[in-house]
Amino acid sequence: KIDKIDPFNDFSYTAVTPVQYVQLRAFHAVAEHGSFSRAAGALGLTQPAISDQVRRLEQEFGVTLFNRRGRVIELTDLGRRLLLTTRQLFTYERNARQLLSAEGALDAGSLLMVTDAPDLAVKIIAAFRIHYPNVIISLSITNAEACLARVLDNTADMAVCAIYPSDSRIRGQELRREKLMAIVPDTDDFDEHGLTFPEFVQYGPIFREAQSVTQRLLSKELSRRGIQVTPTLLIDGREGMIEAVAHGLGVAAISPSEFIGNDRVRLVPLIGAEEEMVEYIVSLADRPPSNLLDALHAIAPEMEASSVSSPAQATRRRKSR
């Protein structure tokens, strides 16, 4: 006698109900973003809703997935192990969607892009939407290392970032290369001819976080010249760095396209700069075929000719404001 299996009542099918799926999605978002508020923003929900879903998941199984200390949260050992599982779960889900969408017309669908160069990513998205206006693209901004990590763990479909590793799992193409320039206060102390690296150090350099590609390039330039210096300020993020320069705390280095308009500071050349900030568009090479990703990769070369900035071009952009 062979017992019939009821797929709607068998335990193996009911272990994950639709409600639990939502809870797993909330847990995954909090674990990936390291914050309930950022997870809520990523999922388009309120923070109380995200907190409630995670709490219900913990209560239902009688476990603790996060250690909470005020606003700081950390994954427990069980939480870290569950994250490995949810990454697989949502990778399979995304792959299934990509596989299905690959057979369809490019009049629907969605993609998640991450970038450390929002100006360039937005240009690509704008060009893409001219041809495919119904495709929804979500854009998340983070540093280059995090961009690449999210592509490799399949939590983002593609990245526009300043790292392109020698990794057979990645496919990509170069979009832009620029030499570093100096950000200086908009005063008469600085002329348009720029600063040598010894002069740059003399005015008090402001450094970015160690993970910053910009900071790594600046460190190479200083090391090449045998210059050792203690920064006047260490700051996380280009916006804070620009504000620090505007308040007269020192000078800083940046690639021209990273510079946002600010009447209190301006760009001048770093005389003799050799290192280049190179931006790439990258995605996983071995993921299921996707018409959407292929179309974005096809659009990207159109950006190359218009995305190479020289120091003179960057200075002219500033003068025209």
C-alpha positions as CSV (number, residue, x, y, z in Angstrom):
1,K,0.0,0.0,0.0
2,I,1.3,3.4,-1.0
3,D,0.2,6.3,1.1
4,K,-0.8,9.4,-0.8
5,I,1.0,12.6,0.0
6,D,-1.1,15.7,0.3
7,P,1.2,18.6,-0.7
8,F,-1.0,21.1,1.1
9,N,-0.8,19.3,4.4
10,D,2.5,17.5,4.3
11,F,5.0,19.0,6.8
12,S,7.7,19.5,4.2
13,Y,5.4,21.9,2.3
14,T,3.9,23.8,5.2
15,A,7.2,24.5,7.1
16,V,7.4,27.8,5.4
17,T,4.0,29.6,5.2
18,P,3.6,32.9,3.3
19,V,3.7,34.7,6.6
20,Q,7.0,33.2,7.5
21,Y,8.3,34.1,4.1
22,V,7.6,37.7,4.9
23,Q,9.3,37.3,8.2
24,L,12.4,35.7,6.6
25,R,12.5,38.5,4.1
26,A,12.5,41.1,6.9
27,F,15.2,39.2,8.8
28,H,17.3,39.0,5.7
29,A,17.0,42.7,5.0
30,V,18.0,43.7,8.5
31,A,20.9,41.3,8.6
32,E,22.2,42.5,5.2
33,H,21.7,46.2,5.9
34,G,22.7,46.1,9.6
35,S,19.8,48.3,10.6
36,F,16.1,48.1,11.0
37,S,15.6,51.5,9.5
38,R,17.7,50.8,6.4
39,A,16.0,47.4,6.0
40,A,12.6,49.2,6.1
41,G,13.8,51.7,3.4
42,A,15.0,48.9,1.2
43,L,11.8,47.0,1.4
44,G,9.5,50.0,1.3
45,L,8.0,49.3,4.7
46,T,7.9,51.1,8.0
47,Q,10.5,50.4,10.7
48,P,7.8,49.1,13.2
49,A,6.5,46.7,10.6
50,I,10.1,45.3,10.0
51,S,10.7,45.0,13.8
52,D,7.4,43.2,14.3
53,Q,8.1,40.7,11.6
54,V,11.5,39.9,13.0
55,R,10.1,39.7,16.5
56,R,7.4,37.3,15.4
57,L,9.9,35.0,13.7
58,E,12.0,34.9,16.9
59,Q,8.9,34.3,19.1
60,E,7.5,31.6,16.8
61,F,10.6,29.5,17.1
62,G,11.7,30.6,20.5
63,V,15.1,31.9,19.3
64,T,17.2,35.1,19.3
65,L,18.5,36.2,16.0
66,F,19.9,39.6,16.9
67,N,21.6,40.9,20.0
68,R,20.1,44.4,20.6
69,R,22.0,47.1,22.5
70,G,20.2,50.4,22.0
71,R,20.4,51.2,18.3
72,V,23.2,48.8,17.8
73,I,22.3,45.3,16.6
74,E,24.5,42.2,16.0
75,L,23.7,38.8,14.6
76,T,23.8,36.0,17.0
77,D,25.5,32.8,16.0
78,L,22.2,31.4,14.9
79,G,21.4,34.6,13.1
80,R,24.6,34.3,11.1
81,R,23.8,30.7,10.2
82,L,20.3,31.7,9.2
83,L,21.7,34.5,7.0
84,L,23.6,32.0,5.0
85,T,20.4,30.1,4.4
86,T,18.3,33.2,3.5
87,R,21.0,34.3,1.0
88,Q,20.6,31.0,-0.8
89,L,16.8,31.3,-0.6
90,F,16.6,34.8,-2.1
91,T,19.4,34.0,-4.6
92,Y,17.3,31.1,-5.9
93,E,14.2,33.3,-6.0
94,R,16.1,36.0,-7.9
95,N,17.6,33.4,-10.3
96,A,14.1,32.0,-11.0
97,R,12.8,35.5,-11.8
98,Q,15.8,36.2,-14.1
99,L,15.3,32.9,-15.9
100,L,11.7,33.6,-16.5
101,S,12.2,37.2,-17.5
102,A,15.0,36.2,-19.9
103,E,12.4,34.6,-22.2
104,G,10.1,37.6,-22.2
105,A,10.1,41.0,-23.8
106,L,11.9,43.9,-22.1
107,D,8.6,45.7,-21.1
108,A,8.6,44.6,-17.5
109,G,10.8,43.3,-14.7
110,S,13.1,44.8,-12.1
111,L,16.8,45.0,-11.3
112,L,18.8,46.0,-8.2
113,M,21.9,48.0,-8.8
114,V,24.5,49.1,-6.3
115,T,27.1,51.8,-6.9
116,D,29.9,53.9,-5.4
117,A,29.5,56.4,-8.3
118,P,25.8,57.5,-8.3
119,D,26.4,60.1,-11.0
120,L,27.5,57.4,-13.5
121,A,24.9,54.9,-12.4
122,V,22.1,57.4,-12.8
123,K,23.4,58.2,-16.4
124,I,23.3,54.5,-17.2
125,I,19.8,54.1,-15.8
126,A,18.5,57.2,-17.6
127,A,19.9,55.9,-20.9
128,F,18.4,52.4,-20.2
129,R,14.9,53.9,-19.4
130,I,14.8,55.7,-22.7
131,H,14.6,52.2,-24.4
132,Y,12.9,50.3,-21.6
133,P,10.7,52.7,-19.5
134,N,8.7,50.0,-17.8
135,V,11.6,48.2,-16.1
136,I,12.0,49.2,-12.5
137,I,15.6,49.7,-11.3
138,S,16.4,50.1,-7.6
139,L,19.7,51.9,-6.8
140,S,21.6,51.5,-3.6
141,I,24.7,53.6,-2.8
142,T,27.6,52.2,-0.8
143,N,31.4,51.9,-1.1
144,A,33.2,49.9,-3.8
145,E,34.0,46.9,-1.6
146,A,30.4,46.5,-0.5
147,C,29.2,46.9,-4.1
148,L,31.4,44.0,-5.2
149,A,30.5,41.9,-2.2
150,R,26.8,42.2,-2.9
151,V,27.3,41.2,-6.6
152,L,29.3,38.1,-5.5
153,D,26.8,37.0,-2.9
154,N,24.0,37.6,-5.3
155,T,22.1,40.2,-3.3
156,A,22.5,42.7,-6.1
157,D,22.1,42.1,-9.8
158,M,24.9,44.4,-10.9
159,A,27.2,47.1,-9.7
160,V,28.9,50.3,-11.0
161,C,32.0,50.5,-8.8
162,A,35.7,51.2,-8.7
163,I,36.8,47.6,-8.2
164,Y,37.1,44.9,-10.9
165,P,38.8,41.8,-9.4
166,S,40.6,39.1,-11.3
167,D,37.7,36.7,-10.6
168,S,36.2,34.4,-13.2
169,R,32.8,34.7,-11.5
170,I,32.6,38.4,-12.6
171,R,32.0,39.9,-16.0
172,G,32.3,43.6,-16.6
173,Q,33.6,46.5,-18.6
174,E,35.4,49.7,-18.0
175,L,33.2,52.9,-18.0
176,R,35.4,55.7,-16.8
177,R,38.9,56.6,-15.6
178,E,40.0,59.8,-13.9
179,K,43.0,61.1,-12.1
180,L,42.6,62.5,-8.6
181,M,42.2,66.3,-8.0
182,A,42.4,68.4,-4.8
183,I,39.4,69.9,-3.1
184,V,40.4,73.3,-1.6
185,P,38.5,76.1,0.1
186,D,37.3,78.7,-2.4
187,T,39.7,81.4,-1.2
188,D,42.5,83.4,-2.8
189,D,45.1,81.1,-1.2
190,F,44.7,78.6,-4.0
191,D,45.1,79.3,-7.8
192,E,43.8,77.2,-10.7
193,H,47.3,75.8,-11.5
194,G,46.9,73.3,-8.6
195,L,48.9,71.8,-5.8
196,T,52.0,69.7,-5.8
197,F,51.8,66.8,-3.4
198,P,54.2,68.5,-0.9
199,E,52.0,71.6,-1.0
200,F,48.9,69.4,-0.6
201,V,50.4,67.9,2.6
202,Q,51.4,71.4,3.8
203,Y,47.8,72.6,3.8
204,G,46.7,69.7,6.0
205,P,45.3,66.6,4.3
206,I,41.9,65.2,5.2
207,F,41.8,61.4,4.7
208,R,38.8,59.2,3.9
209,E,38.1,55.8,5.5
210,A,40.6,53.0,4.8
211,Q,38.1,51.1,2.6
212,S,37.8,54.1,0.3
213,V,39.3,53.6,-3.2
214,T,40.0,57.3,-3.3
215,Q,42.0,57.0,-0.1
216,R,44.0,54.0,-1.4
217,L,44.9,55.9,-4.6
218,L,46.0,59.0,-2.6
219,S,48.1,56.7,-0.3
220,K,49.8,55.3,-3.3
221,E,50.6,58.7,-4.6
222,L,52.1,59.8,-1.3
223,S,54.0,56.6,-0.9
224,R,55.5,56.8,-4.4
225,R,57.0,60.2,-3.3
226,G,58.2,59.0,0.1
227,I,55.8,61.3,1.9
228,Q,54.6,60.3,5.3
229,V,51.9,62.4,6.9
230,T,49.4,62.4,9.7
231,P,46.0,63.6,8.5
232,T,44.4,66.6,10.1
233,L,41.1,64.6,10.1
234,L,39.8,61.1,9.2
235,I,36.3,61.2,7.9
236,D,33.8,58.6,6.5
237,G,32.2,59.6,3.3
238,R,32.8,62.2,0.5
239,E,30.0,64.5,1.6
240,G,31.5,64.9,5.1
241,M,35.0,65.4,3.6
242,I,33.7,68.2,1.3
243,E,32.1,69.9,4.3
244,A,35.3,69.6,6.3
245,V,37.2,71.4,3.5
246,A,34.5,74.0,3.3
247,H,35.0,74.7,7.0
248,G,38.7,75.3,6.5
249,L,39.9,72.1,8.2
250,G,42.3,71.2,5.4
251,V,42.4,69.9,1.8
252,A,41.3,66.6,0.4
253,A,41.6,64.4,-2.7
254,I,38.7,63.3,-4.9
255,S,38.0,62.1,-8.5
256,P,36.4,64.9,-10.5
257,S,33.1,63.1,-11.1
258,E,32.7,62.5,-7.3
259,F,32.6,66.3,-6.7
260,I,29.2,67.8,-6.0
261,G,28.5,71.4,-6.4
262,N,29.5,73.6,-3.5
263,D,30.2,77.3,-3.6
264,R,32.5,77.2,-0.7
265,V,35.1,74.8,-2.2
266,R,36.5,74.1,-5.6
267,L,38.7,71.6,-7.5
268,V,42.3,72.2,-8.5
269,P,44.7,69.7,-10.2
270,L,47.0,67.6,-8.1
271,I,50.2,68.2,-10.1
272,G,51.9,65.0,-11.2
273,A,49.1,62.7,-10.1
274,E,49.4,59.3,-11.8
275,E,46.9,57.0,-10.2
276,E,43.5,56.7,-11.8
277,M,40.1,56.1,-10.4
278,V,38.5,53.5,-12.8
279,E,34.8,52.7,-12.7
280,Y,33.4,49.4,-14.0
281,I,30.0,47.9,-14.6
282,V,30.0,44.3,-13.2
283,S,27.7,41.4,-12.7
284,L,28.0,37.7,-12.1
285,A,29.2,35.8,-15.1
286,D,27.5,32.5,-14.3
287,R,24.0,33.6,-13.3
288,P,21.0,32.6,-15.4
289,P,20.6,34.4,-18.7
290,S,18.8,37.8,-18.4
291,N,17.7,40.0,-21.1
292,L,17.6,42.9,-18.6
293,L,21.2,42.5,-17.6
294,D,22.3,42.0,-21.2
295,A,20.5,45.2,-22.1
296,L,22.2,47.2,-19.3
297,H,25.6,45.9,-20.3
298,A,24.8,46.9,-23.9
299,I,23.8,50.4,-22.8
300,A,26.9,50.9,-20.7
301,P,29.5,51.4,-23.5
302,E,27.5,54.5,-24.6
303,M,28.5,56.1,-21.4
304,E,32.3,55.6,-21.9
305,A,32.9,58.4,-24.4
306,S,31.0,60.9,-22.3
307,S,32.4,59.8,-18.9
308,V,36.1,60.6,-19.1
309,S,36.8,63.8,-17.2
310,S,40.0,65.8,-17.4
311,P,41.1,68.2,-14.7
312,A,40.4,71.1,-17.1
313,Q,36.9,69.9,-17.7
314,A,36.2,69.6,-14.0
315,T,37.5,73.1,-13.4
316,R,35.4,74.5,-16.2
317,R,32.3,72.8,-14.7
318,R,32.9,74.6,-11.5
319,K,33.4,78.0,-13.2
320,S,30.2,77.6,-15.1
321,R,28.1,77.3,-11.9
